Amino acid sequence: MTALRALDERVHSATGRQMHYVACEAAAGFAAIGDEEEIGAVVWDRKDELAEYVTYGFFKPVQEYLNDTLAEPVTTA
């Protein structure tokens, strides 16, 4: 993965953990889980399927980045 830019950071309301949101692109190879206690899965998905994984909506800066970057806005619950 290649980091493109930092989007924002916050303390996650459900976990209390500090979260950093970074826009990335695939550079080579494949995505893999580095810490199974922190990350449940890595998937490459179509934008119309994102709501299946993020049922509570995206953090606002992430939603804005997706809307600005993708051809069609992403809609979640």
C-alpha positions in Angstrom: 0.0 0.0 0.0 1.1 3.5 -0.7 -0.3 6.3 1.6 -1.7 9.1 -0.5 -2.7 11.5 2.3 -4.0 11.6 5.9 -7.7 12.2 6.1 -8.2 12.8 9.8 -8.0 11.2 13.2 -10.3 10.8 16.2 -11.0 8.7 19.3 -13.5 6.0 18.2 -16.8 6.4 20.1 -17.4 2.7 20.4 -13.9 1.5 21.3 -12.2 4.5 22.8 -9.2 3.9 20.6 -7.3 6.5 18.7 -8.0 6.1 15.0 -6.0 7.5 12.1 -7.6 7.6 8.6 -5.3 7.5 5.6 -6.2 7.3 1.9 -4.1 4.6 0.3 -3.7 2.9 -3.0 -2.6 -0.6 -3.9 1.1 -0.5 -5.0 1.9 -4.1 -5.5 1.2 -7.5 -4.0 -1.9 -8.2 -1.9 -3.5 -6.8 1.2 -3.1 -8.8 4.4 -4.1 -8.5 8.1 -1.1 -7.4 10.2 -2.8 -7.8 13.6 -5.7 -10.2 13.9 -6.8 -8.7 17.2 -7.3 -5.3 15.6 -8.6 -6.1 12.1 -11.2 -8.7 11.3 -10.9 -8.8 7.5 -9.4 -7.1 4.5 -11.7 -7.0 1.4 -11.6 -5.3 -2.0 -15.2 -4.3 -2.6 -17.4 -2.5 -5.0 -18.7 0.8 -3.8 -22.3 -0.4 -3.9 -21.4 -3.1 -1.4 -19.7 -1.0 1.2 -22.9 -0.6 3.3 -22.8 -4.3 4.0 -19.6 -3.8 5.9 -20.1 -0.2 7.3 -23.7 -0.3 8.5 -23.4 2.7 10.7 -21.9 5.1 8.1 -18.4 6.4 7.5 -16.6 8.9 9.6 -17.4 12.3 7.9 -13.9 13.0 6.5 -13.7 9.5 5.1 -17.2 9.9 3.5 -16.2 13.2 2.0 -13.0 11.7 0.5 -14.9 8.8 -1.0 -17.5 11.1 -2.5 -14.8 13.4 -3.9 -12.7 10.5 -5.2 -15.2 8.0 -6.6 -17.3 8.6 -9.7 -20.5 8.2 -7.8 -21.1 9.0 -4.1 -21.0 6.2 -1.6 -24.2 5.7 0.4 -24.4 3.9 3.7 -27.0 3.6 6.4 
